Each structure stands twice: as C-alpha cells, then as structure tokens.
Amino acid sequence: MAAHKTWGPFNFLWKWLNSLPIAIYVMLLLALLNALGTILPQEHLVGGMSSVPIDQQYIQKYGQQRWEIIRLLGLHHIYFTPLFFLSLVWLCVSATVCNITRYKRTMREWKTPAVKRGPGFYRADRRGIEFDVEPDADAAAVATLLREQGFRVHEETDDKGARCIYGDRGFMQRWAMVVLHVAVLVLLFGGIYGSIFGNKGNVRMADGEKKTLTLDLAEGKHPLVKWFLDDLPKRSYELSQDTFRIDYGRKLILPTVLQNDEEFSPEFQEYSHYFVKDYVSTLTAERNGTTVSSEVIVNHPLVIDKLMLFQSGYEQNGFLSMSRDGEVTEELVPADMWLSIVTDTSGAPALARAEDNRGQTDKVFLLEKVKAGDLYIDNKLDRHLGPMTVAHVQNMMTNELEDVMLDTEQGFTVSVNGRNVQVRLSERIQNFSIFSYKRDPGMPVLYLGWILMIVGIGAALYIPFHKVHVRVERNEAMLLVSGVRGGGLKGLKKRIHAILTAG
C-alpha cells in the first residue's frame, strides 16, 4: 500500500514559497512600487514641505485629472496599499521558508551525505563515466587519495555489495549560501523593524525660526501596527535655524536654445544666467540636555540621538511692491499664476488672479521665481544679487507681450480704474529651508545584513565546492566528479581511474 502524502494544498503552497522565480517576480513588483513611491510624493512625507494642503499640492503638481487617477489607485500612499503589504508579507514568509529549507538541506548534506548511489544516478549525469575494473580493484586506495587531496570522505557498502565512496571539498561554500540566505532575511527584518519603530518626514523652517520637532512612532504607520505604537512615548527635539542662506552662481554660457530662440528676451536671458549654487543652514538641535550645532549642507546631515537631519530643499519667496499716490502695499509673489492688480475696499492696490479681474486694468502679468542672495563667481563672493525676477507683461488692449526685468528699482506701470500703480519688488525676502529627517533604529541590523551578504557572496564565489562519487561493483566501476572547472579535477579523475584499473 502506498504511503499517504501530506495535505496537498500545503505542499503546493510550500513549493511556491520555495520558488526562486516567484520570489524574483515579487521582488521586481516591490521594486516597481518603491520606485513609484520615490517618484510620486507620498502623502505621509510631504506634509512638512509646504503650508499648502496636501491635496492641493498634488493638484498643482499633476493637475486635477491625474490627481484623481493617483488617488483612485492609492499611488499617493503606496506603502499602505494591500498590494504592497501582501507582496512584502509573501517575500518575508518566502525568505523564511527558503532559509529553513536551505539550512535543513545543508545540515543533512553535512551530517549524512548520500553515499549509496545506484547506477541510475551516474547515468543521469553526463559527467558520469563507467569503466571495467578487476574484481580486486582497490577502492580503499581511492578513499585514501581523496583524503590526501583534502576531501571529507564517507564509505559505505550497499545492499548489492557495491563499495560506495563519497567525498566533498570546500563545503564552506555550502554554508556561505546559508549565510547569504540569512543575510536576505536579516535585511528584510532590519528594513521592517526600522519602518515600524523609526520616523521620517520633512520639516520646513524659516530663517531664524525655532521649532519643536515631535516624533510620534504611530504617525504615518500602517493600521496593522499603529495600534500598539500609540502607547509608546514620543520624542521631542528643539530645533533652531540660526541662519539660512542661498548662494548663487552665474553661468558663463546659456544653453543654445536660450541663446538662439527669439522667444527668449534679453531680460529673460539675463535672468537665466543666475542659478542656485548652494543653500546652507546653521542648525542647532537639543534633546535631553544634549545640544548639537552644525552647518547642514546637502549630504552633510546633523545627527543627534540617532536622528539625522538632511538639507533636502528650499523655498525662496519675494514680495511685490505696489505703489499708488505714495501709498505702498506689499504682497507675497504667487508662482505660476497670471495676475492683475485691483483696489481693495480702502482703495489700496492688491493682487488678484487675472481671470477674475478682466476689464478693470490695462495689463496682466506672470512673474518668474524671485532670486536673491550672495553671488559667487569662481568661488569668490562678487556681490549681493537681487531681489530680481522677470515679469511677462501682456497689454490687454493690444495683446502684446513683453518681458520686463523687475527688481527694487525698476519695474512697470499698471493702470487700475484709470489710476497708475507702480510695480516693483520689495526688499523683503522670505527664505525657507526644508529638512528631511530620519530616525531608523533598524540601521545596525541592516549593517549586519550587508556584512553577512558580503561574507556570503565572497565565500560562495571564491571557495570552490567539489564532489566525488565512486561506485565499485564486481567488474564495473562508476565515477562522477562535479564542481567548478579547474582545481585539478581532471587530473583527479584520471588518478582515480588509474587506481581502479590497475591490475
């Protein structure tokens, strides 16, 4: 009677969890989702980068229709979608199952290797050879030779009286593969542990601003882990941005498209010469009596109590100065919006969207981003730049469009309800530094995982593993030598053949 097998569905699932192709597909899917999460700003990370509501940030960046698609597919919180969660769980379980399988197989191979191999085993491998021997062929001499060559040797006699010899050399390579599998599991654990018990996000600070950064472990976490993180204590850091500056450089040569295209006016070309060379914050952080002050530049973070603060971006906002009859009004310059000037209830000039105010003014305009800061040429301070921008001004009567260089002294005139308003830039500049912060307690585990992976890969690549199977029965012998090419295997095969055929 045939023996009963274990439950079919369990075997089927175990086989899938052990499948390398499926694991590769799952890793590719996770890589794709992570890439999308990197390209598309994630809802739980962009909150501190602007004062604009998050949904409006998406609409401004991608438009209403694309935002609806992003929201429908959950691409603005990819790491919280069921697809990402199930893929990650599958990969973790698969890695665990593969580790168990690999360890059991390697331990079995180490302790009780398969020595008794029938003729079918040799004939199924094209590397196996069969040859005639004398009845008194010296199988023991083969075992002695293998030991002299550094092989670990096992000898047994099967039911048919055949003398079977097994030898292996470089078994450390098999253990290196176990270490490599363990490294993958350690890296997964470190990444998940850091994601659960760590924090990351953004904080936006003005020049001279002080702010308390409170890290709540439950904030922005998956509902499955959020419930037990709610009870863990919060961490608070006192941050002070002592100074923040934006340094500019000047391009010697503009791109060809800007030089040759008549669409780009001389004013716009001059404006385009200036670019942000660097932005630097002098930041002070304090926690539990420990104070750290550092100049934070891109790729040079401030570190305090395992919290890293990176310089990741900036905002520079200018103010428009509108003067009429000696009365001056200043307003923040909106970006990417056609504007017009109206008068408020007190008669003072004010900014309005162009489409909401047609017919009351003779001009509408669009302002480029304001530039202001120290100008460096050949890494030497040359002068202070700005504030400056370019205004694209459209005459509502003739529809003519012209570019006007705008700074604190020069500008243009707009007629509002028959009265002239002088438009220039104010001396005021509003600079914001955007810091990305990260506190990841899983980093030591990740470092361990990378060390194990390097050790595993190095040992697996540079320690050759060789196996020798010999079967001697009556007047016939079978020999199978396997392993990487070289290492004297060809010569070893000849010597074994010579020993068994000596007579």
C-alpha positions in Angstrom: 0.0 0.0 0.0 1.3 3.4 -1.0 2.2 5.8 1.9 -0.2 8.7 2.4 1.2 12.1 1.4 0.8 15.2 3.5 -2.1 17.6 2.7 -1.9 18.6 -1.0 -2.6 22.4 -0.7 0.1 22.8 2.0 2.7 21.1 -0.2 1.6 23.3 -3.1 2.0 26.5 -1.0 5.3 25.3 0.4 6.6 24.7 -3.2 5.5 28.2 -4.3 7.2 29.8 -1.2 10.4 28.0 -2.1 10.2 29.0 -5.8 13.0 31.4 -6.8 11.3 32.6 -10.0 8.2 33.6 -7.9 10.4 35.3 -5.3 12.1 37.3 -8.2 8.8 38.4 -9.6 7.7 39.6 -6.1 10.9 41.5 -5.6 10.5 43.1 -9.0 7.0 44.1 -8.1 8.2 45.6 -4.8 11.0 47.4 -6.6 8.4 48.9 -9.0 6.2 50.0 -6.2 9.1 51.5 -4.3 10.2 53.3 -7.5 6.7 54.8 -7.8 6.8 55.8 -4.2 10.0 57.6 -4.8 8.9 59.4 -7.9 5.4 60.3 -6.6 5.5 62.3 -3.4 3.9 60.3 -0.6 1.2 61.7 1.5 2.8 61.0 4.8 6.1 62.6 3.8 5.2 65.8 2.0 3.2 67.3 4.8 6.0 69.3 6.3 7.3 70.7 3.0 4.7 73.3 2.4 1.9 75.2 4.1 -0.4 74.3 1.2 -2.9 71.5 1.9 -1.7 68.1 0.6 -4.4 67.5 -2.0 -3.8 71.0 -3.4 -0.1 70.2 -3.7 -0.9 67.2 -5.8 -3.4 69.1 -7.9 -0.8 71.9 -8.5 1.9 69.4 -9.5 -0.2 66.9 -11.6 -3.5 68.6 -12.4 -7.0 67.6 -11.3 -7.4 64.6 -13.7 -4.1 63.0 -12.9 -4.7 63.6 -9.2 -8.0 61.7 -9.4 -6.2 58.7 -11.0 -3.4 58.8 -8.4 -6.0 59.0 -5.6 -8.1 56.2 -7.1 -5.1 53.8 -7.4 -3.7 54.8 -4.0 -0.4 55.9 -5.5 -0.1 58.7 -3.0 0.2 56.2 -0.2 1.7 53.2 -2.0 3.3 51.7 1.2 -0.2 51.4 2.7 -1.9 49.6 -0.2 -2.9 45.9 0.1 -0.8 45.0 -2.9 2.4 46.4 -1.3 1.6 44.8 2.1 0.8 41.4 0.7 3.9 41.4 -1.5 6.1 42.3 1.4 4.5 39.6 3.6 4.9 37.0 0.8 8.6 37.9 0.4 9.2 37.7 4.2 7.5 34.3 4.5 9.2 33.1 1.3 12.6 34.2 2.7 11.9 32.4 6.0 10.8 29.2 4.2 13.8 29.3 1.9 16.1 29.7 4.9 14.6 26.7 6.7 14.8 24.6 3.6 18.4 25.6 2.8 19.6 25.1 6.3 17.9 21.6 6.6 19.3 20.6 3.2 22.8 21.8 4.0 22.8 20.2 7.5 21.6 16.9 6.1 24.3 17.1 3.4 26.9 17.8 6.1 25.9 15.2 8.6 24.6 12.3 6.4 25.5 12.9 2.8 24.0 10.5 0.3 26.8 7.9 -0.2 24.9 4.9 -1.6 24.1 5.9 -5.2 22.7 3.4 -7.7 23.7 3.1 -11.4 20.9 5.4 -12.4 22.4 8.4 -10.5 25.7 8.2 -12.5 24.0 7.5 -15.9 21.6 10.5 -15.4 24.6 12.9 -15.3 26.6 13.4 -18.5 29.7 13.9 -16.4 29.4 10.3 -15.0 31.6 7.6 -16.6 31.6 3.8 -16.5 34.5 1.5 -17.0 35.6 -2.1 -16.4 37.8 -3.0 -13.4 39.4 -6.0 -12.0 37.5 -7.9 -9.2 40.1 -6.9 -6.7 40.0 -3.1 -7.6 41.4 -1.2 -4.6 38.5 1.1 -3.6 40.2 1.8 -0.3 43.1 3.5 -2.2 40.6 5.8 -3.8 39.4 6.9 -0.3 43.0 7.4 0.8 43.7 9.6 -2.3 40.6 11.7 -1.6 41.7 12.3 2.0 45.1 13.3 0.9 43.6 15.8 -1.5 41.6 17.4 1.4 38.3 15.8 0.8 35.9 14.8 3.5 35.3 11.1 2.8 32.4 8.7 3.6 32.4 5.0 2.7 29.5 2.5 2.7 28.5 -0.8 1.2 25.0 -1.0 -0.4 22.6 -4.0 -0.5 24.2 -5.3 -3.7 27.6 -5.4 -2.1 28.8 -2.4 -4.1 31.5 -0.3 -2.5 30.3 3.3 -2.5 32.6 6.3 -1.7 31.6 9.9 -1.3 33.9 12.8 -0.9 33.5 16.6 -0.9 35.9 19.5 -0.6 35.1 23.2 0.1 31.9 22.5 2.0 32.3 26.0 3.4 30.8 27.2 0.2 27.5 25.5 1.1 27.5 27.2 4.4 28.2 30.5 2.7 25.0 30.1 0.7 23.2 29.6 4.0 24.8 32.8 5.3 23.7 34.6 2.1 20.1 33.4 2.6 20.2 34.5 6.2 21.5 37.9 5.1 18.5 38.5 3.0 16.2 37.7 5.9 18.2 40.0 8.2 18.0 42.8 5.7 14.2 42.3 5.4 13.9 42.3 9.2 16.1 45.4 9.6 14.1 47.3 7.0 10.7 46.3 8.5 11.9 47.0 12.1 13.2 50.4 11.1 10.0 51.2 9.2 7.9 50.3 12.2 9.9 51.8 15.0 11.5 54.6 13.1 10.4 58.0 11.8 11.0 60.0 8.7 9.5 63.1 7.2 10.1 66.7 6.4 10.2 69.9 8.5 10.1 73.4 7.0 11.8 76.3 8.8 12.2 79.9 8.1 15.5 81.8 8.6 15.8 82.4 12.4 12.9 80.2 13.3 12.7 77.9 16.3 10.5 74.8 16.2 9.8 71.7 18.3 10.0 68.5 16.2 8.0 65.8 17.9 8.4 62.2 16.7 5.3 60.1 17.1 6.0 56.5 16.2 2.4 55.9 15.3 2.2 58.8 12.8 2.1 57.7 9.2 2.2 54.0 10.1 0.1 51.2 8.8 -3.1 50.5 10.8 -1.9 46.9 11.5 1.0 48.3 13.6 -0.4 51.7 14.6 -2.5 50.3 17.5 0.5 49.2 19.6 2.7 52.2 18.6 0.1 54.7 20.0 1.2 53.8 23.6 4.9 54.3 23.0 6.5 57.6 24.3 7.1 60.4 21.8 10.5 62.0 21.3 10.8 65.8 21.1 13.8 67.8 19.6 14.2 71.5 19.9 15.4 72.9 16.6 16.7 76.4 15.9 17.7 77.6 12.4 20.2 80.2 13.4 21.0 81.3 9.8 20.0 80.2 6.3 21.5 81.4 3.1 21.1 80.7 -0.6 24.2 81.2 -2.7 24.0 81.9 -6.4 26.4 81.4 -9.3 26.4 82.9 -12.8 26.5 80.7 -15.9 29.1 81.9 -18.4 27.2 80.4 -21.4 23.5 79.8 -21.6 22.0 76.7 -23.3 21.8 77.1 -27.1 18.0 77.1 -27.1 18.0 80.2 -24.9 20.7 82.0 -27.0 19.1 81.4 -30.4 15.4 81.3 -29.8 13.8 84.7 -30.3 11.1 83.8 -27.9 13.5 84.4 -25.0 14.1 88.1 -24.5 17.4 89.7 -23.4 15.8 90.3 -20.0 14.9 86.6 -19.6 18.3 85.5 -20.8 20.0 87.8 -18.2 17.7 86.4 -15.5 18.5 82.8 -16.6 22.2 83.4 -16.1 21.8 83.1 -12.3 21.4 79.7 -10.7 21.3 78.4 -7.1 24.8 77.2 -6.3 24.3 76.1 -2.8 21.9 76.5 0.2 23.3 76.2 3.7 21.7 76.2 7.2 23.3 76.7 10.5 21.1 74.4 12.6 21.1 73.7 16.4 19.2 70.7 17.8 18.7 69.9 21.5 17.4 66.9 23.3 17.6 65.9 27.0 20.4 68.4 27.7 22.5 67.4 24.6 23.0 70.2 22.1 24.4 69.8 18.6 25.1 72.7 16.3 26.2 72.1 12.7 26.3 73.6 9.3 23.9 71.5 7.3 24.6 71.1 3.6 23.3 68.5 1.1 24.8 65.1 2.1 26.2 66.5 5.3 23.4 66.0 7.9 23.2 67.0 11.6 23.0 63.9 13.8 21.6 63.9 17.4 20.3 60.9 19.3 20.2 58.7 16.2 18.1 61.4 14.4 19.6 62.6 11.1 18.5 66.0 9.6 19.4 66.4 5.9 19.2 69.6 3.9 16.7 68.5 1.1 15.3 71.6 -0.4 14.5 75.3 0.0 11.8 77.9 -0.8 12.6 81.5 -1.7 9.6 83.9 -1.9 9.7 87.5 -2.9 7.2 90.3 -2.2 5.7 92.6 -4.8 5.7 96.3 -4.1 2.7 98.2 -5.5 2.8 102.0 -5.1 0.0 104.5 -5.9 -0.2 108.1 -4.8 2.6 107.5 -2.2 0.7 104.5 -0.7 2.7 101.3 -0.8 1.3 97.8 -0.5 3.4 94.6 -0.4 2.2 91.1 -1.2 3.8 87.7 -1.5 4.6 86.9 -5.1 2.5 83.9 -6.2 4.1 81.4 -8.5 2.9 80.1 -11.9 -0.2 82.3 -12.0 -1.3 85.2 -14.2 -2.0 88.2 -12.1 -3.7 91.6 -12.2 -4.0 94.5 -9.8 -7.2 95.6 -8.2 -8.1 98.1 -5.4 -9.4 96.8 -2.1 -12.2 98.5 -0.1 -9.8 101.1 1.2 -8.6 101.9 -2.3 -5.1 100.4 -1.8 -3.7 98.2 -4.7 -3.9 94.5 -4.2 -3.1 91.3 -6.3 -5.8 89.2 -7.9 -6.0 86.4 -10.4 -6.1 87.8 -13.9 -9.2 85.8 -15.0 -11.1 87.2 -12.1 -10.4 90.8 -13.0 -10.6 91.4 -16.7 -11.8 94.9 -17.7 -10.5 96.9 -14.7 -6.8 97.0 -15.6 -4.8 97.5 -18.8 -2.2 94.8 -18.0 -1.9 91.3 -16.6 1.4 89.7 -15.8 3.2 86.5 -14.9 6.2 86.5 -12.6 9.1 84.1 -12.6 10.6 82.9 -9.3 12.3 85.7 -7.4 16.1 85.3 -7.0 18.1 86.9 -4.1 21.3 86.0 -2.4 25.1 86.3 -2.4 26.6 85.9 -5.9 29.8 83.9 -6.2 32.0 83.9 -9.2 35.0 81.5 -9.3 34.0 80.6 -5.7 34.6 84.2 -4.6 31.9 86.5 -3.3 31.2 89.0 -6.0 28.2 91.0 -4.8 24.7 90.6 -3.4 22.1 89.6 -6.1 18.6 90.8 -6.2 15.8 90.6 -5.3 15.2 90.2 -9.1 12.7 88.4 -11.4 11.3 88.7 -14.9 7.7 89.8 -15.4 5.9 88.6 -18.6 3.5 91.5 -19.1 0.5 91.4 -21.5 -1.2 94.5 -22.7 -4.9 93.9 -22.6 -5.7 96.4 -25.3 -3.1 95.2 -28.0 -2.4 91.7 -26.6 1.3 92.5 -27.0 3.6 90.5 -24.6 6.8 91.9 -23.3 9.4 90.9 -20.7 10.4 93.4 -18.0 13.2 93.0 -15.6 11.9 93.5 -12.1 13.9 94.5 -9.0 13.7 97.0 -6.2 14.4 100.0 -8.5 13.0 99.1 -12.0 9.5 97.8 -12.8 6.5 98.7 -14.8 3.3 100.7 -14.5 -0.3 99.3 -14.5 -3.4 101.4 -14.9 -6.2 100.4 -12.5 -9.6 102.1 -12.9 -7.7 105.0 -14.6 -5.1 105.4 -11.9 -1.5 104.3 -12.3 0.2 101.8 -10.0 4.0 101.4 -9.9 5.0 97.8 -9.7 8.5 96.7 -8.4 9.9 94.2 -6.0 10.2 94.8 -2.3 13.5 94.4 -0.4 11.8 91.7 1.7 12.7 88.1 1.0 11.2 85.0 2.7 13.6 82.0 2.7 12.6 78.6 4.0 14.9 75.6 4.5 13.3 72.2 4.1 14.9 69.4 6.1 14.3 65.7 5.7 14.7 63.9 8.9 15.1 60.2 9.6 15.5 58.1 12.8 16.0 54.5 11.9 16.7 52.0 14.8 16.9 49.2 12.2 20.2 50.6 10.7 22.5 48.4 12.9 20.5 45.3 11.7 20.9 46.5 8.1 24.6 46.9 8.5 24.8 43.4 9.9 22.8 42.1 7.0 25.1 43.8 4.5 28.2 42.4 6.2 26.6 38.9 6.1 25.8 39.3 2.5 29.3 40.4 1.6 30.8 37.5 3.5 28.3 35.1 2.0 28.8 36.3 -1.6 32.6 36.4 -1.2 32.8 32.8 0.2 30.3 31.5 -2.3 32.2 32.9 -5.2 35.8 32.2 -4.2 35.5 28.9 -2.3 35.1 26.1 -4.9 33.0 23.1 -3.9 33.9 19.7 -5.4 32.1 16.4 -5.0 33.3 12.9 -5.9 31.0 9.8 -6.1 32.5 6.4 -6.7 30.7 3.0 -7.1 32.7 -0.2 -7.4 30.7 -3.4 -8.1 32.2 -6.7 -9.3 34.0 -5.9 -12.5 32.5 -2.5 -13.1 33.1 1.0 -11.6 31.2 4.2 -11.9 32.7 7.7 -11.3 31.2 11.1 -11.1 33.3 14.2 -10.3 31.5 17.5 -10.1 32.4 21.1 -9.2 33.8 24.2 -10.8 36.3 23.7 -13.6 39.9 23.7 -12.7 41.1 22.8 -9.2 42.8 19.7 -10.6 39.5 17.8 -11.1 40.6 16.4 -14.5 43.8 15.1 -13.1 42.0 13.7 -10.0 39.5 11.8 -12.3 42.5 10.3 -14.2 44.2 9.2 -10.9 41.0 7.6 -9.6 40.6 5.8 -12.9 44.2 4.6 -12.8 43.9 3.3 -9.3 40.7 1.3 -10.0 42.0 -0.1 -13.3 45.5 -1.0 -12.1 45.9 -4.6 -12.1 
